[in-house]
Amino acid sequence: MLRGLSEKQVARALHISPHTVHVYVKRLYRQFDVQSRGELIGKFVAPAEIAALEAKTPVRFEPIRPMPKKPTRVFTHEQVLSIREALMSVRWSLR
């Protein structure tokens, strides 16, 4: 927030959803009794530091690369039947 990043940019940098960032920002506003980002930042940063931060260029983030897909496991028919049998026996023993 100090660098002027949007909620989407913060979410991308932290690998969380933008909605989660929005919820946390709202909680911070309520906790510190402020109505804007400027008020919130003003509670923690001196005016000279704010001017220094505004002079810096915002950070650019690289786009997130999709995670590689894990290989799917293929079971034989006999393995499926034995797994099913084991699950059924556990199910009946829990009754």
C-alpha positions as CSV (number, residue, x, y, z in Angstrom):
1,M,0.0,0.0,0.0
2,L,2.9,2.4,0.8
3,R,4.1,2.1,-2.8
4,G,0.7,2.9,-4.3
5,L,-0.1,-0.6,-5.5
6,S,-3.7,-1.5,-6.3
7,E,-5.4,-4.3,-4.4
8,K,-5.0,-6.5,-7.5
9,Q,-1.3,-5.9,-7.6
10,V,-0.9,-6.7,-3.9
11,A,-2.9,-9.9,-4.4
12,R,-0.7,-10.9,-7.3
13,A,2.4,-10.3,-5.4
14,L,1.2,-12.3,-2.4
15,H,-0.4,-15.0,-4.4
16,I,-3.9,-14.5,-2.8
17,S,-7.2,-13.4,-4.3
18,P,-8.0,-9.7,-4.7
19,H,-11.1,-10.3,-2.5
20,T,-8.9,-11.4,0.4
21,V,-6.8,-8.2,0.0
22,H,-10.0,-6.1,0.0
23,V,-11.3,-7.8,3.2
24,Y,-8.0,-7.2,5.0
25,V,-7.9,-3.5,3.8
26,K,-11.4,-3.0,5.1
27,R,-10.5,-4.5,8.5
28,L,-7.5,-2.2,8.7
29,Y,-9.7,0.8,8.0
30,R,-12.1,-0.2,10.7
31,Q,-9.4,-1.1,13.2
32,F,-7.6,2.3,12.8
33,D,-10.8,4.3,12.3
34,V,-9.9,5.7,8.9
35,Q,-11.8,6.2,5.7
36,S,-9.0,6.1,3.1
37,R,-5.6,4.7,2.3
38,G,-4.1,8.2,2.7
39,E,-5.4,8.4,6.3
40,L,-4.2,4.9,7.1
41,I,-0.7,5.6,5.7
42,G,-0.6,9.0,7.5
43,K,-1.0,7.2,10.8
44,F,2.3,5.3,10.3
45,V,4.5,7.4,8.1
46,A,5.9,10.9,8.6
47,P,5.2,13.5,5.9
48,A,8.8,13.5,4.8
49,E,8.8,9.8,4.3
50,I,5.5,10.0,2.2
51,A,7.2,12.5,-0.1
52,A,10.1,10.2,-0.5
53,L,7.9,7.2,-1.3
54,E,5.8,9.2,-3.8
55,A,9.1,10.1,-5.7
56,K,9.9,6.4,-6.3
57,T,8.4,4.6,-9.2
58,P,5.9,1.8,-8.5
59,V,7.1,-1.8,-8.5
60,R,6.3,-3.8,-11.6
61,F,5.4,-7.4,-11.1
62,E,5.8,-10.2,-13.6
63,P,2.7,-12.1,-14.6
64,I,2.1,-15.3,-12.6
65,R,3.1,-18.4,-14.5
66,P,0.5,-21.2,-14.4
67,M,1.5,-24.1,-12.1
68,P,2.6,-27.2,-14.1
69,K,-0.1,-29.9,-14.0
70,K,0.7,-32.9,-12.0
71,P,0.6,-36.2,-13.9
72,T,-2.7,-38.1,-13.3
73,R,-2.4,-41.5,-11.9
74,V,-4.0,-44.3,-14.0
75,F,-5.2,-47.4,-12.1
76,T,-5.9,-50.8,-13.6
77,H,-9.3,-52.3,-13.3
78,E,-8.0,-54.7,-10.6
79,Q,-6.6,-51.9,-8.5
80,V,-9.8,-50.0,-8.7
81,L,-11.7,-53.1,-7.5
82,S,-9.3,-53.7,-4.6
83,I,-9.5,-50.0,-3.5
84,R,-13.3,-50.1,-3.7
85,E,-13.4,-53.3,-1.7
86,A,-11.1,-51.7,1.0
87,L,-13.2,-48.6,1.2
88,M,-16.4,-50.6,1.5
89,S,-15.0,-52.7,4.3
90,V,-14.0,-49.5,6.2
91,R,-17.4,-48.0,5.6
92,W,-19.2,-51.1,6.9
93,S,-16.9,-51.3,10.0
94,L,-17.7,-47.7,10.9
95,R,-21.5,-48.4,11.1
